[in-house]
Amino acid sequence: MSQNYTASNSPIASEPYNEFPSNKYGESVSEVSHQVDESEKNGEIQPFFYNETPPTLSVADAIAQMLVDLGVNYAFGVAGGAMASLWGALSNSNIQVLNFRHEAGAAFAATEAYFASDRPSVVFTTAGPGITNALTGLFAARGEGAKVILLSACTSAPQRGRWAIQETSTYTLPSGGIFTPGALFNYAIGIESAAQLPQIFRKLALALAQPGGFVAHLSIPTAVQTSLVEGLAFPKLDVSRSGVTPSSEAIAKSVELLSSGPFAIWVGFGARDAADEIRQLAERTGAAVMCSPRGKGIFPEDHRQFVGVTGLGGHASVLTYMEEQPPLHTLVLGTRLGEPTSFWSSALVPQRGFIHVDIDPEVPGVAYPHVETFGVRSDIKTYLQELLQHLPNTPLAHLSFPRPERQAIAPAPEVDYPVRPEVLMAAIQKIVVEGSDAIVMAECGNSFTWSTHLLEFAQANRYRVSTGVGAMGHAVTGVLGAALANNTKAVGIVGDGAMLMNNEISTAVKYKIPAIWIVLNDARYNMCHQGMKILGLKGADATLPPTNFAMIARGMGAEAIVVVRESDIEPALEQAIASNVPFLIDVVIDGDRLAPSGGRNKSLAAQGIKSNPAQTPAKPVSFPLV
């Protein structure tokens, strides 16, 4: 499954790696001529320069062109004086530069641009608060498995330790974790000389060709950005993109275990590129299929073998299946089985344990350390292709499985105000999910649980949520990156708290990005409000002053409409989908309708979050795993 690292077959390169640079960078920089024999353009990374004339290219220019050759199309960030040269170089390259209003929003957008395009994206920041503002979004990028490169400015060596403006150095920030590889960055380095660039190029090219996520940090001092590149040459590399292949022993053992009796398939986000193979396996064997919240749509949710979503916002039908038709094994594909996916519930443990496939060898067995687990390190698609070749073509009897519950919506009351969230979701299903090809993103909080529980997808890569980090503002701002990189509509289903925290309406207006925000406006941090009430904890205030988000959006230049009645939802959604500009729908919802997040509350209770005995309700609190 090896692929050459060239334009024709690599999602992280728009054209073959070629000589560097290839375009002008402003009036002060002369164009460098190139004399390259065509026989040398064989898909390899070409040398940096071929002419003997000393170049007048700056380090900033060289970095910009290096990123172009690595397949970067978009750079998201907030500029500043310390990175003016780098900002200018990016702006005069073939990369589209988008100036955001906050660095965290830029990082969330870069993350979603990667998932929409399968091409690495760039975040750029100035020194000091520019870096620290971006860290939450980059933390999310690492947790979600995106490929993102941070370019940041830092204080030049002569000024370090002298209280420079926005000083960024080891005098002011911890070096570990920000300027070095670790939990946040897979790769991090400070660039003090142009001579470092060939090795950095090599590191990035090799890492971006590997499966899985990759988050890097290149920190460039202000003075180094303007220094000239003298006689620099990049190495030639034959970089192939290939999946992690399973061993023959792992496939044989998998066949043995899966042939021993009925099994279930648990699909996660890491399996998003293997939708066809998962369906083949399910239909050949008659296995039940369930998915994580991030895995919605990879296996069609309208398929008769689909039993539901697990975890936060999931379906009770999964538990019904596990109780009534318990499988011998569960084949876990591309999910870490963390709290948002499993709540570590023993009810989801199969009789004889898991067969857990992941590209990260440390994942299998972590979530359920006391359960027998056969771990397989492999790319999911490659594993399934091998498995399908060796699995006996003797399908098990197709059983009738429980289906995700779909409660009928009660007729609208005489006064259809405020809007019931389930009515809003039904309209989104009809107009957005079934009536368009828009990407749908759900913000953390009750927006997440309502959307995950009630929306139904039949295609992979149309639904996005963040589970590992779950930062407020991820979908609100990430929707810009998804719409831009996918060249289609992207819809963010978001809460009013997240919309107030971090939005990029102004950015969407500036760049004419067709993002749509559907704001669930209940004047509360409602997951917190409802959760505290269910947990029996009183006295905490989770309310917000009422906000007219449509007025705010129109004030920034977007189109917007307020919806207060259920009869107005579908026309508003149709108007938003038909619009060619950023559009916000401010929906006043009934905040007292309990969101399907009981499993989260039970998980919190199990971890020791308890009510004050003096405040304990008279009746025991019930925590359904839905």
C-alpha positions in Angstrom: 0.0 0.0 0.0 3.0 2.3 -0.6 2.4 5.5 -2.5 4.9 7.9 -4.0 4.9 11.3 -2.4 3.9 13.3 -5.4 1.0 15.4 -6.5 -0.9 12.7 -8.4 -1.5 10.5 -5.4 -0.5 12.3 -2.2 -3.1 14.2 -0.3 -0.4 16.4 1.3 1.1 17.6 -1.9 -0.5 19.8 -4.5 2.3 19.3 -7.0 5.5 17.2 -7.2 8.2 18.4 -4.9 10.3 20.7 -7.0 13.1 23.2 -6.7 12.7 26.0 -4.2 11.8 28.8 -4.5 9.4 29.1 -7.5 7.9 32.5 -7.2 8.5 36.1 -6.3 8.3 37.4 -2.8 7.8 41.2 -3.2 9.7 43.8 -5.2 12.8 43.7 -3.0 13.5 40.0 -3.8 14.7 38.9 -7.3 13.3 35.8 -8.9 15.6 32.9 -8.8 16.1 31.1 -12.1 16.0 27.3 -12.2 17.7 24.9 -14.5 16.5 21.4 -13.5 16.8 18.3 -15.8 13.4 16.8 -16.3 14.9 13.3 -15.6 15.5 14.4 -12.0 11.9 15.3 -11.4 10.9 11.8 -10.4 8.7 12.5 -7.4 11.6 13.0 -5.1 12.2 16.1 -2.9 14.5 18.2 -5.1 17.5 20.2 -4.0 16.9 23.6 -2.6 18.8 25.5 -5.3 20.4 24.5 -8.5 21.8 27.8 -9.7 25.2 28.9 -8.5 24.2 32.6 -7.9 24.1 33.3 -4.2 20.4 33.8 -3.4 18.8 36.8 -1.8 16.0 34.8 -0.3 15.2 35.3 3.3 14.6 32.6 5.9 11.0 33.7 6.1 10.6 33.3 2.3 12.3 29.9 2.4 10.0 28.7 5.1 6.9 29.8 3.2 8.0 28.0 0.0 9.0 24.9 2.1 5.4 24.8 3.4 4.0 25.1 -0.1 6.1 22.1 -1.2 4.8 20.2 1.8 1.2 20.6 0.5 0.0 23.4 2.7 -2.8 25.4 1.2 -4.0 27.5 4.2 -2.5 29.5 7.0 -4.7 30.7 9.8 -3.5 33.2 12.5 -3.2 36.6 14.0 -0.2 38.8 12.9 2.1 40.9 15.0 5.3 42.9 14.7 7.6 40.1 15.9 6.6 38.0 12.9 6.0 40.7 10.3 8.6 39.2 7.9 7.1 35.7 8.2 3.6 37.1 7.8 4.7 38.9 4.6 6.4 35.8 3.2 3.3 33.7 3.7 1.1 36.4 2.2 3.2 36.5 -0.9 3.4 32.8 -1.4 0.9 30.4 -2.9 -0.6 29.8 0.6 -3.9 31.5 1.3 -3.5 33.5 4.5 -6.5 34.1 6.7 -6.2 36.7 9.5 -8.3 35.6 12.4 -9.5 37.6 15.5 -8.1 35.1 18.0 -5.3 32.5 17.8 -7.4 29.8 19.4 -10.0 30.2 16.7 -7.3 30.1 14.0 -6.0 26.8 15.5 -9.5 25.3 15.6 -10.1 26.3 12.0 -6.7 24.9 10.9 -7.6 21.6 12.6 -10.9 21.3 10.7 -9.4 22.4 7.5 -7.1 19.4 7.8 -10.0 17.0 8.3 -11.9 18.5 5.4 -9.0 18.3 3.0 -6.5 15.7 4.3 -3.8 18.3 3.8 -1.6 19.8 6.5 -2.5 23.3 7.6 -0.6 26.1 9.3 -1.2 28.3 12.3 0.8 31.5 12.6 1.2 33.6 15.7 3.3 36.5 17.0 5.3 36.3 20.2 4.1 36.1 23.8 0.3 35.9 24.0 0.1 34.9 20.4 1.6 31.6 21.2 -0.2 31.0 24.5 -3.6 32.0 22.9 -3.1 29.3 20.3 -2.2 26.5 22.7 -5.8 25.3 23.4 -6.5 25.0 19.7 -3.2 23.1 19.1 -4.0 20.9 22.1 -7.2 20.0 20.4 -5.4 19.4 17.1 -3.1 16.9 18.8 -6.0 15.2 20.5 -8.1 15.0 17.4 -5.3 13.6 15.3 -4.8 16.5 12.9 -1.7 17.5 10.9 -1.0 21.1 11.9 2.2 23.2 11.9 2.6 26.2 14.2 4.8 29.0 13.0 5.5 31.4 15.9 7.8 34.4 16.4 10.1 34.5 19.4 12.5 37.1 20.8 15.9 37.3 19.1 18.9 36.2 21.0 20.5 39.6 21.8 17.2 40.8 23.4 16.4 37.7 25.5 16.3 38.3 29.3 16.2 42.1 28.8 12.4 42.5 29.2 11.7 42.9 25.5 8.1 43.6 24.4 6.2 40.4 24.6 9.4 38.6 25.3 9.2 35.0 24.3 12.1 32.9 25.5 13.0 30.4 28.2 13.2 33.4 30.6 9.4 33.9 30.2 8.0 30.6 29.1 8.8 27.0 30.0 10.9 25.4 27.3 9.5 22.0 28.0 6.3 21.3 26.1 6.3 24.6 24.1 9.7 24.7 22.4 10.4 21.0 22.7 8.6 17.8 21.7 6.2 16.3 24.2 2.6 15.9 25.0 1.6 19.0 23.0 3.9 18.9 20.0 5.2 15.8 18.2 8.0 18.0 16.9 9.3 21.4 18.1 12.4 23.3 17.2 13.8 26.9 17.4 15.2 28.1 14.1 18.4 30.1 14.8 20.0 29.6 11.4 19.1 29.0 7.8 21.4 25.9 7.9 18.8 24.1 9.9 16.1 24.2 7.2 17.1 21.1 5.2 16.9 18.9 8.2 13.6 20.5 9.3 12.2 20.0 5.8 13.2 16.3 6.0 11.6 15.9 9.4 8.4 17.5 8.4 8.1 15.6 5.1 8.7 12.2 6.7 6.3 12.9 9.5 3.5 14.2 7.3 3.7 11.1 5.2 3.0 8.9 8.2 -0.5 7.9 9.2 -2.1 9.6 12.2 -1.8 13.1 13.5 1.2 15.3 13.7 1.5 18.7 15.3 4.7 20.7 15.0 6.1 24.0 16.2 8.6 26.0 14.4 9.8 29.0 16.5 11.6 31.7 14.5 13.3 34.7 16.1 12.4 38.0 14.6 16.0 38.7 13.4 16.4 35.2 11.9 13.3 35.7 9.8 15.1 38.4 7.7 18.5 36.7 7.5 19.5 35.5 4.0 19.7 32.0 2.8 23.2 31.4 1.5 24.0 28.3 -0.6 21.5 26.1 1.0 20.4 22.7 -0.5 17.6 20.4 0.6 18.2 16.7 0.6 16.6 14.4 -1.9 14.1 12.1 -0.3 11.9 9.4 -1.8 9.0 9.7 0.6 6.3 7.1 0.4 2.9 7.2 2.1 2.1 3.8 3.4 -0.2 2.5 6.1 1.0 0.5 9.1 0.4 -3.1 7.9 -0.7 -5.9 10.3 1.4 -9.0 10.7 0.2 -12.3 9.2 0.1 -13.7 12.7 -2.3 -10.8 13.8 -4.6 -11.5 10.8 -4.6 -15.2 11.5 -5.4 -14.7 15.2 -8.2 -12.2 14.2 -9.8 -14.7 11.9 -9.7 -17.3 14.6 -11.3 -15.1 17.2 -13.9 -13.6 14.9 -14.9 -17.0 13.5 -15.5 -18.4 17.0 -19.0 -16.8 17.3 -21.1 -13.7 16.9 -19.1 -10.5 17.2 -19.8 -6.7 17.2 -17.9 -4.0 15.4 -17.2 -0.8 17.3 -16.3 2.0 14.8 -14.3 5.1 15.8 -13.1 8.2 14.0 -9.8 6.5 13.1 -11.7 4.3 10.7 -13.1 7.1 8.6 -11.1 6.1 5.5 -12.3 2.5 5.7 -16.1 2.9 5.4 -16.4 0.5 2.4 -14.4 -2.2 4.1 -16.3 -1.9 7.3 -19.6 -2.3 5.4 -18.3 -5.3 3.5 -17.2 -7.0 6.7 -20.5 -6.3 8.5 -22.7 -7.5 5.6 -20.5 -10.6 5.0 -20.6 -11.7 8.7 -23.9 -10.3 9.9 -22.1 -8.4 12.8 -23.8 -5.7 14.7 -22.2 -2.3 14.3 -22.0 0.6 16.8 -19.9 3.7 16.7 -18.4 6.4 18.8 -19.7 10.0 18.6 -16.9 11.0 16.2 -17.5 7.8 14.2 -21.1 8.7 13.1 -21.8 8.0 9.5 -18.7 5.8 8.8 -21.2 2.9 8.9 -24.6 4.1 7.6 -26.8 4.9 10.6 -29.9 3.8 8.6 -28.4 0.3 8.0 -30.3 -2.5 9.7 -27.2 -3.8 11.3 -26.5 -0.5 13.0 -27.4 -0.6 16.7 -26.5 2.9 17.8 -23.9 5.5 19.0 -22.1 4.8 22.3 -21.0 7.3 24.9 -22.0 10.9 25.2 -25.3 11.6 23.5 -25.5 7.9 22.5 -28.4 5.4 22.3 -29.9 3.0 24.8 -30.3 0.5 21.9 -26.6 -0.3 22.3 -27.1 -1.5 25.8 -30.2 -3.4 24.8 -28.1 -5.2 22.2 -25.3 -6.0 24.6 -27.8 -7.4 27.2 -30.0 -9.4 24.8 -27.5 -10.6 22.2 -24.1 -10.3 23.9 -21.3 -10.8 21.4 -18.3 -13.1 22.1 -15.9 -10.5 20.9 -16.0 -6.9 19.8 -13.7 -5.7 17.0 -12.7 -2.1 17.9 -11.6 -0.1 14.9 -9.9 3.3 15.4 -11.3 4.5 18.7 -9.5 4.9 22.0 -12.6 3.9 23.9 -12.2 6.9 26.2 -14.9 8.3 28.5 -16.8 10.2 25.7 -17.1 6.9 23.7 -17.6 4.3 26.5 -17.9 6.0 29.9 -15.7 2.9 30.7 -19.0 1.0 31.2 -18.7 -2.7 32.0 -22.0 -3.1 30.1 -20.1 -2.6 26.9 -17.6 -5.4 27.5 -18.1 -8.5 25.3 -18.0 -12.0 26.8 -14.5 -12.9 25.6 -12.9 -9.5 25.2 -11.8 -7.1 22.5 -9.9 -7.3 19.3 -8.6 -3.7 19.2 -7.0 -2.3 16.0 -5.2 1.1 16.1 -2.1 2.7 14.5 -1.0 3.6 18.0 0.3 0.5 19.8 -0.3 2.1 23.2 -4.1 2.4 22.7 -5.4 -1.2 22.9 -6.1 -2.2 26.5 -5.8 1.2 28.1 -9.5 2.1 28.5 -10.4 -1.4 29.8 -7.2 -2.6 31.5 -8.8 -5.6 33.2 -10.5 -6.9 30.0 -8.8 -9.5 27.7 -7.7 -7.6 24.7 -5.9 -8.7 21.5 -4.2 -5.6 20.2 -3.3 -5.2 16.6 -1.1 -2.3 15.4 -2.3 -1.4 11.9 -3.9 1.2 9.7 -7.6 0.3 9.8 -8.2 0.2 6.0 -5.1 -2.0 5.5 -6.1 -4.3 8.3 -9.7 -4.8 7.0 -8.5 -5.4 3.4 -6.2 -8.2 4.7 -8.9 -9.6 7.0 -11.5 -9.7 4.2 -9.1 -11.8 2.1 -8.6 -14.4 4.8 -11.9 -14.5 6.6 -14.0 -17.5 5.5 -16.9 -16.6 3.3 -19.4 -18.3 5.5 -21.6 -15.5 6.8 -23.3 -15.9 10.1 -27.1 -15.7 10.3 -28.3 -12.1 10.0 -30.1 -11.4 13.3 -32.6 -8.7 14.0 -30.8 -6.0 16.1 -32.2 -3.2 18.3 -32.3 0.1 16.4 -31.5 3.5 17.8 -34.6 4.9 19.5 -36.4 7.6 17.6 -39.2 9.0 19.8 -42.1 10.6 18.0 -42.2 14.3 18.4 -45.4 15.5 20.1 -47.5 17.9 18.1 -46.6 21.6 18.5 -48.4 23.3 21.3 -50.9 26.1 20.5 -48.1 28.6 21.1 -45.0 27.0 19.5 -42.6 29.1 21.6 -39.8 28.5 22.6 -38.4 26.0 20.2 -38.0 22.4 21.5 -34.5 21.2 20.7 -35.8 17.9 19.3 -37.9 19.8 16.8 -34.9 21.9 15.8 -32.9 18.7 15.2 -35.6 17.1 13.1 -35.6 20.2 10.9 -31.8 20.1 10.7 -32.0 16.5 9.7 -34.4 17.3 6.9 -33.0 20.5 5.5 -29.2 20.2 6.2 -28.3 16.5 6.5 -30.7 15.1 3.9 -31.2 18.2 1.8 -27.6 19.4 1.3 -24.0 18.1 1.3 -22.9 20.4 4.1 -20.5 19.3 6.8 -22.2 19.4 10.2 -20.2 20.2 13.3 -21.6 20.2 16.9 -20.1 22.2 19.7 -19.4 20.7 23.1 -22.2 20.8 25.7 -25.9 20.1 25.0 -25.4 21.0 21.3 -23.2 17.9 21.2 -25.6 15.6 22.9 -28.7 16.7 21.0 -26.9 16.5 17.7 -25.2 13.2 18.3 -28.4 11.5 19.7 -30.9 12.8 17.1 -29.1 13.4 13.8 -28.5 10.5 11.5 -25.8 10.2 8.9 -25.3 7.7 6.1 -21.9 9.0 4.8 -18.5 9.3 6.4 -16.8 12.6 7.1 -20.0 14.7 7.3 -20.2 15.0 11.0 -17.5 16.4 13.3 -17.4 16.7 17.0 -14.4 17.1 19.4 -14.4 14.6 22.2 -10.9 14.3 23.7 -10.5 18.1 24.4 -14.0 19.3 23.9 -13.1 23.0 24.0 -15.8 25.5 23.8 -15.4 27.5 20.6 -14.0 24.6 18.6 -17.0 24.2 16.3 -17.9 27.9 16.4 -14.6 28.7 14.8 -13.7 25.4 13.2 -16.6 25.6 10.9 -14.7 28.2 8.9 -11.8 25.8 8.2 -14.2 23.0 7.2 -16.1 25.2 4.8 -13.0 26.7 3.3 -11.0 23.5 2.8 -14.0 21.5 1.6 -15.3 24.2 -0.6 -18.8 23.7 0.6 -21.3 24.8 3.3 -20.4 23.9 6.8 -22.9 24.2 9.6 -22.0 24.7 13.3 -24.6 23.6 15.9 -23.5 25.6 18.9 -24.5 26.9 22.3 -24.9 30.5 23.3 -22.0 30.1 25.8 -19.6 28.9 23.1 -20.8 31.6 20.7 -20.0 34.3 23.3 -16.6 32.8 24.1 -14.9 32.7 20.7 -16.5 33.3 17.3 -15.0 34.3 14.0 -18.1 35.8 12.3 -16.0 38.9 11.2 -13.4 36.6 9.7 -16.0 34.6 7.7 -17.4 37.9 6.4 -14.0 39.2 5.4 -13.2 36.1 3.4 -16.7 35.3 2.2 -16.7 31.8 3.8 -20.1 30.2 3.7 -20.3 29.2 7.3 -23.6 28.7 9.0 -24.1 29.0 12.8 -27.2 27.6 14.4 -27.2 28.9 18.0 -29.1 27.1 20.7 -30.0 30.2 22.7 -31.2 29.4 26.2 -29.3 32.0 28.2 -27.4 29.3 30.1 -24.4 27.0 30.1 -27.1 24.4 30.0 -25.1 21.2 30.2 -23.7 22.6 33.4 -27.1 23.9 34.6 -28.9 20.6 33.9 -26.0 18.4 35.1 -25.8 20.3 38.5 -29.5 19.8 39.0 -29.4 16.1 38.2 -26.4 15.6 40.5 -28.2 17.4 43.3 -25.7 20.2 43.6 -27.3 23.6 44.2 -26.2 27.2 44.4 -24.0 27.4 41.3 -25.0 30.0 38.7 -24.8 28.9 35.1 -27.1 31.5 33.6 -26.2 34.1 31.0 -27.8 37.5 30.2 -30.1 37.1 27.2 -28.2 37.8 23.9 -29.5 38.7 20.5 -26.9 36.9 18.3 -28.6 37.8 15.1 -28.1 41.5 15.9 -24.4 40.8 16.7 -23.9 38.9 13.4 -25.6 41.6 11.3 -23.4 44.1 13.0 -20.4 42.2 11.7 -21.8 42.0 8.2 -23.3 38.5 8.1 -26.9 37.6 7.4 -28.9 36.5 10.4 -32.4 35.7 11.5 -34.0 35.1 14.9 -36.2 32.0 15.3 -38.6 31.9 18.2 -41.3 29.6 16.9 -41.1 26.1 15.7 -43.0 26.9 12.5 -40.2 29.2 11.4 -37.3 26.8 11.7 -37.4 25.1 8.3 -37.8 28.4 6.3 -34.8 29.8 8.2 -32.7 26.8 7.5 -33.6 26.9 3.8 -32.7 30.5 3.7 -29.3 29.8 5.3 -28.5 26.9 2.9 -29.4 29.0 -0.1 -27.3 32.0 1.0 -23.8 32.6 -0.4 -22.5 34.5 2.6 -22.0 33.7 6.3 -25.4 33.2 8.0 -26.4 32.9 11.6 -29.7 31.5 12.9 -30.4 32.5 16.5 -32.9 29.9 17.9 -34.5 30.6 21.2 -34.9 27.1 22.6 -36.6 25.6 25.6 -33.7 25.2 28.0 -35.7 23.0 30.3 -35.9 20.1 27.9 -33.4 17.6 29.3 -30.6 16.8 26.9 -29.6 13.1 26.4 -26.5 13.4 28.5 -27.3 11.1 31.5 -24.3 8.9 30.8 -22.0 11.9 31.4 -23.6 12.6 34.7 -23.3 9.0 35.8 -19.7 9.0 34.9 -19.1 12.1 37.0 -20.9 10.6 39.9 -18.7 7.4 39.6 -15.6 9.6 39.7 -16.6 11.1 43.0 -18.7 14.2 42.1 -21.4 14.0 44.8 -24.1 16.2 46.2 -23.9 17.8 49.6 -25.9 15.5 52.0 -27.9 18.5 53.1 -28.9 19.1 49.5 -29.6 15.5 48.5 -33.0 15.2 46.7 -35.7 13.2 48.4 -35.7 10.7 45.5 -32.6 8.8 44.3 -31.1 10.3 41.1 -31.3 8.0 38.0 -28.4 8.1 35.5 -29.5 6.4 32.3 -26.6 5.5 30.0 -28.0 7.5 27.1 
